[in-house]
Amino acid sequence: MDSKAGRRERKKAATRNHIAEVALRLFTAHGYDEVGMREVAAEADVAVTTVFAHFASKEALVFDQDEHHEERLVGAVANRSPDQSLLNALRAEALNAARWFSTPKSISFWTLVEGSAALRGYASQMQARHEQALVSAIASDPEAPTSATACRALARFTLDAYSLARDAENPLATVEEIFDLIEPGFAPAAGRQSAKPPK
């Protein structure tokens, strides 16, 4: 990539992030249903067409990290080191997400989502897409469970761990507890005695 193309990409990413940050601030302050795309564009000092060039829908303004989250999920499996088990990789990524769930920004974000039927529906569709992507990554892994049902179950249990951790008083402990429950059923299929990271 030449320097001009690199600058264009950085500028594009900066504009996208700015719009998303402005939108989230407006939605949090005034309510998701009370703010339209024109208000977001005006506050961000960009054209409405610019907003739509970066985001296909109003919901996507809120879930601007959707693709990044899916990439991290898939990458946790596909890019894991040879000495890291499949379950260990999934646990580590879930723990990484759980650290964010404890922050005020996360609490404010999910309060906004839970208060809107449109956002709850979008979140549900997003999770279904993430599940399918994670199923494919798991099924392609050398330590994949032996059946398609087991691969789908592991992906679903992993994503459910995110949801349960998000609502828990102690997200990190919740992730650890969930993976301790998952491990006995899936570790044998992965050929490992333990998927829990060393202390």
C-alpha positions as a LaTeX table, in Angstrom:
\begin{tabular}{lrrr}
\hline
Residue & $x$ (\AA) & $y$ (\AA) & $z$ (\AA) \\
\hline
Met1 & 0.00 & 0.00 & 0.00 \\
Asp2 & 1.48 & 3.39 & $-1.01$ \\
Ser3 & 1.59 & 6.33 & 1.38 \\
Lys4 & $-1.35$ & 8.14 & $-0.24$ \\
Ala5 & $-3.54$ & 5.05 & $-0.03$ \\
Gly6 & $-2.46$ & 4.58 & 3.57 \\
Arg7 & $-3.43$ & 8.14 & 4.43 \\
Arg8 & $-6.81$ & 7.72 & 2.75 \\
Glu9 & $-7.51$ & 4.57 & 4.75 \\
Arg10 & $-6.49$ & 6.24 & 8.01 \\
Lys11 & $-8.66$ & 9.26 & 7.25 \\
Lys12 & $-11.59$ & 7.01 & 6.36 \\
Ala13 & $-11.20$ & 5.05 & 9.61 \\
Ala14 & $-10.92$ & 8.27 & 11.64 \\
Thr15 & $-14.10$ & 9.65 & 10.07 \\
Arg16 & $-15.94$ & 6.40 & 10.76 \\
Asn17 & $-14.83$ & 6.33 & 14.39 \\
His18 & $-15.77$ & 9.98 & 14.86 \\
Ile19 & $-19.28$ & 9.44 & 13.50 \\
Ala20 & $-19.79$ & 6.36 & 15.70 \\
Glu21 & $-18.59$ & 8.18 & 18.81 \\
Val22 & $-20.86$ & 11.15 & 18.15 \\
Ala23 & $-23.84$ & 8.87 & 17.48 \\
Leu24 & $-23.31$ & 6.90 & 20.67 \\
Arg25 & $-23.03$ & 10.11 & 22.69 \\
Leu26 & $-26.28$ & 11.44 & 21.21 \\
Phe27 & $-28.12$ & 8.15 & 21.65 \\
Thr28 & $-27.00$ & 7.89 & 25.27 \\
Ala29 & $-27.96$ & 11.48 & 26.07 \\
His30 & $-31.30$ & 11.65 & 24.25 \\
Gly31 & $-32.40$ & 8.08 & 23.62 \\
Tyr32 & $-31.83$ & 5.90 & 20.60 \\
Asp33 & $-35.32$ & 6.37 & 19.14 \\
Glu34 & $-35.21$ & 10.14 & 19.60 \\
Val35 & $-32.14$ & 10.76 & 17.43 \\
Gly36 & $-32.13$ & 10.43 & 13.66 \\
Met37 & $-29.36$ & 10.07 & 11.14 \\
Arg38 & $-29.61$ & 13.74 & 10.18 \\
Glu39 & $-28.97$ & 14.77 & 13.78 \\
Val40 & $-25.95$ & 12.49 & 13.92 \\
Ala41 & $-24.59$ & 13.92 & 10.66 \\
Ala42 & $-25.11$ & 17.49 & 11.84 \\
Glu43 & $-23.42$ & 16.89 & 15.19 \\
Ala44 & $-20.52$ & 15.08 & 13.52 \\
Asp45 & $-20.25$ & 17.90 & 10.95 \\
Val46 & $-20.50$ & 15.58 & 7.97 \\
Ala47 & $-23.05$ & 15.04 & 5.22 \\
Val48 & $-25.82$ & 12.49 & 5.70 \\
Thr49 & $-24.45$ & 10.65 & 2.66 \\
Thr50 & $-21.12$ & 10.36 & 4.48 \\
Val51 & $-22.83$ & 8.68 & 7.41 \\
Phe52 & $-24.49$ & 6.16 & 5.10 \\
Ala53 & $-21.21$ & 5.62 & 3.24 \\
His54 & $-19.77$ & 4.24 & 6.49 \\
Phe55 & $-22.85$ & 2.68 & 8.11 \\
Ala56 & $-25.60$ & 0.74 & 6.37 \\
Ser57 & $-28.17$ & 1.41 & 9.09 \\
Lys58 & $-28.82$ & 3.36 & 12.26 \\
Glu59 & $-28.27$ & 0.20 & 14.32 \\
Ala60 & $-24.85$ & $-0.24$ & 12.74 \\
Leu61 & $-23.86$ & 3.13 & 14.20 \\
Val62 & $-24.19$ & 1.61 & 17.66 \\
Phe63 & $-22.54$ & $-1.71$ & 16.81 \\
Asp64 & $-19.68$ & $-0.16$ & 14.88 \\
Gln65 & $-17.28$ & $-2.78$ & 16.33 \\
Asp66 & $-19.37$ & $-5.67$ & 14.97 \\
Glu67 & $-16.85$ & $-6.78$ & 12.33 \\
His68 & $-13.92$ & $-6.27$ & 14.68 \\
His69 & $-15.57$ & $-8.45$ & 17.32 \\
Glu70 & $-16.19$ & $-11.23$ & 14.80 \\
Glu71 & $-12.60$ & $-10.99$ & 13.57 \\
Arg72 & $-11.34$ & $-11.37$ & 17.14 \\
Leu73 & $-13.55$ & $-14.42$ & 17.74 \\
Val74 & $-12.41$ & $-16.15$ & 14.56 \\
Gly75 & $-8.82$ & $-15.02$ & 15.04 \\
Ala76 & $-8.72$ & $-16.48$ & 18.55 \\
Val77 & $-9.14$ & $-19.88$ & 16.91 \\
Ala78 & $-7.41$ & $-19.45$ & 13.56 \\
Asn79 & $-4.38$ & $-17.55$ & 14.86 \\
Arg80 & $-3.75$ & $-19.36$ & 18.12 \\
Ser81 & $-0.23$ & $-20.53$ & 18.86 \\
Pro82 & 0.61 & $-24.24$ & 18.40 \\
Asp83 & 1.00 & $-24.73$ & 22.17 \\
Gln84 & $-2.41$ & $-23.22$ & 22.97 \\
Ser85 & $-5.43$ & $-25.52$ & 22.98 \\
Leu86 & $-8.66$ & $-24.63$ & 21.20 \\
Leu87 & $-10.55$ & $-24.24$ & 24.48 \\
Asn88 & $-7.74$ & $-22.23$ & 26.00 \\
Ala89 & $-7.86$ & $-19.82$ & 23.04 \\
Leu90 & $-11.63$ & $-19.38$ & 23.36 \\
Arg91 & $-11.36$ & $-18.90$ & 27.12 \\
Ala92 & $-8.60$ & $-16.29$ & 26.74 \\
Glu93 & $-10.62$ & $-14.25$ & 24.24 \\
Ala94 & $-13.73$ & $-14.43$ & 26.43 \\
Leu95 & $-11.68$ & $-13.22$ & 29.40 \\
Asn96 & $-10.37$ & $-10.36$ & 27.30 \\
Ala97 & $-13.94$ & $-9.29$ & 26.50 \\
Ala98 & $-15.01$ & $-9.72$ & 30.13 \\
Arg99 & $-12.48$ & $-7.12$ & 31.24 \\
Trp100 & $-14.34$ & $-4.55$ & 29.15 \\
Phe101 & $-17.73$ & $-5.61$ & 30.52 \\
Ser102 & $-16.70$ & $-4.26$ & 33.93 \\
Thr103 & $-16.14$ & $-0.72$ & 32.63 \\
Pro104 & $-18.66$ & 2.15 & 32.91 \\
Lys105 & $-18.58$ & 2.55 & 29.11 \\
Ser106 & $-19.71$ & $-1.04$ & 28.63 \\
Ile107 & $-22.47$ & $-0.71$ & 31.20 \\
Ser108 & $-23.74$ & 2.47 & 29.53 \\
Phe109 & $-23.55$ & 0.83 & 26.10 \\
Trp110 & $-25.56$ & $-2.24$ & 27.05 \\
Thr111 & $-28.10$ & $-0.18$ & 28.97 \\
Leu112 & $-28.71$ & 1.68 & 25.71 \\
Val113 & $-29.06$ & $-1.58$ & 23.78 \\
Glu114 & $-31.44$ & $-3.16$ & 26.28 \\
Gly115 & $-33.66$ & $-0.08$ & 26.15 \\
Ser116 & $-34.36$ & $-0.39$ & 22.41 \\
Ala117 & $-36.25$ & $-3.19$ & 20.70 \\
Ala118 & $-34.49$ & $-2.36$ & 17.42 \\
Leu119 & $-31.05$ & $-2.66$ & 19.01 \\
Arg120 & $-31.94$ & $-5.87$ & 20.83 \\
Gly121 & $-33.07$ & $-7.36$ & 17.54 \\
Tyr122 & $-29.91$ & $-6.25$ & 15.78 \\
Ala123 & $-27.79$ & $-7.67$ & 18.59 \\
Ser124 & $-29.57$ & $-11.01$ & 18.25 \\
Gln125 & $-28.95$ & $-11.11$ & 14.48 \\
Met126 & $-25.34$ & $-10.10$ & 15.05 \\
Gln127 & $-24.82$ & $-12.93$ & 17.53 \\
Ala128 & $-26.27$ & $-15.42$ & 15.05 \\
Arg129 & $-23.76$ & $-14.24$ & 12.42 \\
His130 & $-20.90$ & $-14.43$ & 14.89 \\
Glu131 & $-21.95$ & $-17.92$ & 15.89 \\
Gln132 & $-21.87$ & $-19.14$ & 12.30 \\
Ala133 & $-18.43$ & $-17.60$ & 11.74 \\
Leu134 & $-17.13$ & $-19.17$ & 14.94 \\
Val135 & $-18.61$ & $-22.56$ & 14.04 \\
Ser136 & $-16.72$ & $-22.47$ & 10.73 \\
Ala137 & $-13.47$ & $-21.53$ & 12.47 \\
Ile138 & $-13.85$ & $-24.27$ & 15.07 \\
Ala139 & $-14.76$ & $-26.89$ & 12.47 \\
Ser140 & $-11.58$ & $-26.05$ & 10.52 \\
Asp141 & $-9.35$ & $-26.33$ & 13.59 \\
Pro142 & $-7.15$ & $-29.44$ & 14.08 \\
Glu143 & $-8.61$ & $-29.86$ & 17.58 \\
Ala144 & $-12.21$ & $-29.51$ & 16.42 \\
Pro145 & $-14.81$ & $-31.72$ & 18.12 \\
Thr146 & $-15.67$ & $-34.76$ & 16.06 \\
Ser147 & $-19.24$ & $-33.80$ & 15.12 \\
Ala148 & $-20.91$ & $-30.76$ & 13.53 \\
Thr149 & $-23.30$ & $-30.63$ & 16.49 \\
Ala150 & $-20.41$ & $-30.44$ & 18.94 \\
Cys151 & $-18.75$ & $-27.65$ & 16.94 \\
Arg152 & $-21.98$ & $-25.64$ & 16.96 \\
Ala153 & $-22.53$ & $-26.31$ & 20.66 \\
Leu154 & $-19.02$ & $-25.13$ & 21.53 \\
Ala155 & $-19.52$ & $-21.92$ & 19.53 \\
Arg156 & $-22.89$ & $-21.31$ & 21.17 \\
Phe157 & $-21.60$ & $-21.99$ & 24.68 \\
Thr158 & $-18.71$ & $-19.61$ & 24.04 \\
Leu159 & $-20.99$ & $-16.79$ & 22.91 \\
Asp160 & $-23.37$ & $-17.47$ & 25.79 \\
Ala161 & $-20.39$ & $-17.01$ & 28.11 \\
Tyr162 & $-20.09$ & $-13.45$ & 26.78 \\
Ser163 & $-23.76$ & $-12.73$ & 27.45 \\
Leu164 & $-23.69$ & $-14.19$ & 30.96 \\
Ala165 & $-20.45$ & $-12.41$ & 31.84 \\
Arg166 & $-21.86$ & $-9.11$ & 30.62 \\
Asp167 & $-24.70$ & $-9.31$ & 33.14 \\
Ala168 & $-22.63$ & $-10.70$ & 36.00 \\
Glu169 & $-21.29$ & $-8.85$ & 39.02 \\
Asn170 & $-17.88$ & $-10.40$ & 38.37 \\
Pro171 & $-17.49$ & $-10.96$ & 34.61 \\
Leu172 & $-14.03$ & $-12.55$ & 34.81 \\
Ala173 & $-15.05$ & $-15.09$ & 37.44 \\
Thr174 & $-18.17$ & $-15.87$ & 35.42 \\
Val175 & $-16.15$ & $-16.65$ & 32.29 \\
Glu176 & $-13.82$ & $-18.89$ & 34.29 \\
Glu177 & $-16.76$ & $-20.75$ & 35.84 \\
Ile178 & $-18.46$ & $-21.26$ & 32.47 \\
Phe179 & $-15.34$ & $-22.62$ & 30.79 \\
Asp180 & $-14.68$ & $-24.87$ & 33.77 \\
Leu181 & $-18.14$ & $-26.32$ & 33.08 \\
Ile182 & $-17.54$ & $-26.59$ & 29.32 \\
Glu183 & $-14.10$ & $-28.15$ & 29.60 \\
Pro184 & $-14.99$ & $-31.70$ & 30.72 \\
Gly185 & $-17.26$ & $-32.20$ & 27.72 \\
Phe186 & $-14.93$ & $-30.81$ & 25.05 \\
Ala187 & $-11.37$ & $-31.29$ & 26.28 \\
Pro188 & $-11.33$ & $-35.02$ & 25.46 \\
Ala189 & $-12.34$ & $-34.27$ & 21.86 \\
Ala190 & $-9.48$ & $-31.80$ & 21.66 \\
Gly191 & $-7.00$ & $-34.33$ & 23.01 \\
Arg192 & $-6.01$ & $-32.15$ & 25.97 \\
Gln193 & $-6.22$ & $-32.80$ & 29.68 \\
Ser194 & $-6.94$ & $-29.18$ & 30.51 \\
Ala195 & $-7.84$ & $-26.06$ & 28.58 \\
Lys196 & $-7.52$ & $-23.73$ & 31.55 \\
Pro197 & $-4.64$ & $-21.24$ & 31.36 \\
Pro198 & $-1.93$ & $-21.66$ & 34.00 \\
Lys199 & $-2.14$ & $-19.29$ & 36.96 \\
\hline
\end{tabular}
